[in-house]
Amino acid sequence: MDETTGMPNRQGSLACVLGALCFCILLLAGCASVPPASVDPTGLQVVTASPQQQFRNPPLFLLFGADRRHNRIGTVQAVHKNGEVQVVVNGQEPTLYTAVREFSTARATYTNYVYRIHFEATPHSLFPFHLTAGKHPGLLVIITLNQSMQPLLVTTVHTCGCYAAVVPTGWLDEAVFPDDWPKETQSVYGEKLPARLAKIFSDQQFEILLRPDLHRVMDVRVRAGDAFADAEAVVAPEVPLESLRHLPLPGGGETSFYYGNWPLQGHVKGAVKWWEMLLLSVPSLDLLVGMDKDYGDTELTGNPFYTSLQPWYRHSSDLNDFVGFLHFHGWKL
């Protein structure tokens, strides 16, 4: 679970000790093991959203192993089961949960196009070991545009806050890059993602390649819009991100995808990741480590969307504060 990639260089004896402990636990858990370099293209499914008038570059999600339901983007639903209300992710139909948010820095005002997707599960497995096994895993893809609607950044992160990665495009001034930013690739615990992308134009899209079973982002690319003429894309409906807090119930009423009360407040219902809880709760000082989270407003949920495993950075690495998140990881927008 890579929640420290790109972290600023901060010193301290306690940080070193706990950081070493975290690293040892991760190694023992198999989290840092290198994923296979390639995947079987059998069962590839391509999912995208309809281009919008204001934003012509929606991402293409390339799903490998989509002949298995747990590798397909699903639709979050509320159901009555065993006499109680439950939430499920239905892998039969894809839905993209989206939002548009502006933010400002001393340099300029920017716009984030947010895409949230969820899967039924990360399957349990011992060989290879799936540390993140459990229900309802998700992924956020956030595309940051300048005032000319040119895409500057692609941010990908699992909805538990792990594996955060920021990829700049050729539209972004290199003066705002983190110090010593690599030229070619960045490492996210075994996955090699690009450190830079070319400029993207209105007839192109970002490709987000997802590894089967683990739902890890294994590549981010820029391609022409007709790059998959031989693999027709499924156009998924876009539903407001806010709707996850207002899931309609059969027969009337509604419920939320997220728990509303302490101590589970702001976490996805049913998304306990037992291996992560067992192995990582002590070094992270979070018994609910690995659980997927609400995204949007820490004051509303009381639950920071932290992207650093080290507990003293819980708020400074909070993705809900996008400007703070960027600055924490070294970006100077």
Rosetta blueprint (number, residue, H / E / L):
1 M L
2 D L
3 E L
4 T L
5 T L
6 G L
7 M L
8 P L
9 N L
10 R L
11 Q L
12 G L
13 S H
14 L H
15 A H
16 C H
17 V H
18 L H
19 G H
20 A H
21 L H
22 C H
23 F H
24 C H
25 I H
26 L H
27 L H
28 L H
29 A H
30 G L
31 C L
32 A L
33 S L
34 V L
35 P L
36 P L
37 A L
38 S L
39 V L
40 D L
41 P L
42 T L
43 G L
44 L L
45 Q E
46 V E
47 V E
48 T E
49 A L
50 S L
51 P L
52 Q L
53 Q L
54 Q L
55 F L
56 R L
57 N L
58 P L
59 P L
60 L E
61 F E
62 L E
63 L E
64 F L
65 G L
66 A L
67 D L
68 R L
69 R H
70 H H
71 N H
72 R L
73 I L
74 G L
75 T E
76 V E
77 Q E
78 A E
79 V E
80 H E
81 K E
82 N L
83 G L
84 E E
85 V E
86 Q E
87 V E
88 V E
89 V E
90 N E
91 G L
92 Q L
93 E L
94 P L
95 T L
96 L E
97 Y E
98 T E
99 A E
100 V E
101 R E
102 E E
103 F E
104 S E
105 T L
106 A L
107 R L
108 A L
109 T E
110 Y E
111 T E
112 N E
113 Y E
114 V E
115 Y E
116 R E
117 I E
118 H E
119 F L
120 E L
121 A E
122 T E
123 P L
124 H L
125 S L
126 L E
127 F L
128 P L
129 F E
130 H L
131 L L
132 T L
133 A L
134 G E
135 K E
136 H L
137 P L
138 G E
139 L E
140 L E
141 V E
142 I E
143 I E
144 T E
145 L E
146 N L
147 Q L
148 S L
149 M L
150 Q L
151 P E
152 L E
153 L E
154 V E
155 T E
156 T E
157 V E
158 H E
159 T L
160 C L
161 G L
162 C L
163 Y L
164 A L
165 A E
166 V E
167 V E
168 P E
169 T L
170 G L
171 W L
172 L L
173 D L
174 E H
175 A H
176 V H
177 F L
178 P L
179 D L
180 D L
181 W L
182 P L
183 K L
184 E L
185 T E
186 Q E
187 S E
188 V E
189 Y L
190 G L
191 E E
192 K E
193 L E
194 P E
195 A L
196 R L
197 L L
198 A L
199 K L
200 I L
201 F L
202 S L
203 D L
204 Q E
205 Q E
206 F E
207 E E
208 I E
209 L E
210 L E
211 R L
212 P L
213 D L
214 L L
215 H L
216 R L
217 V E
218 M E
219 D E
220 V E
221 R E
222 V E
223 R E
224 A E
225 G L
226 D L
227 A L
228 F L
229 A L
230 D L
231 A L
232 E L
233 A L
234 V E
235 V E
236 A L
237 P L
238 E E
239 V E
240 P E
241 L H
242 E H
243 S H
244 L H
245 R H
246 H L
247 L E
248 P E
249 L L
250 P L
251 G L
252 G L
253 G L
254 E E
255 T E
256 S L
257 F L
258 Y E
259 Y L
260 G L
261 N L
262 W L
263 P L
264 L L
265 Q L
266 G L
267 H E
268 V E
269 K L
270 G L
271 A L
272 V L
273 K L
274 W H
275 W H
276 E H
277 M H
278 L H
279 L H
280 L H
281 S H
282 V H
283 P H
284 S H
285 L L
286 D L
287 L L
288 L L
289 V L
290 G L
291 M L
292 D L
293 K E
294 D L
295 Y L
296 G L
297 D L
298 T H
299 E H
300 L H
301 T H
302 G L
303 N L
304 P L
305 F L
306 Y E
307 T L
308 S L
309 L L
310 Q L
311 P H
312 W H
313 Y H
314 R L
315 H L
316 S L
317 S L
318 D E
319 L L
320 N L
321 D L
322 F H
323 V H
324 G H
325 F H
326 L H
327 H H
328 F H
329 H L
330 G L
331 W L
332 K L
333 L L
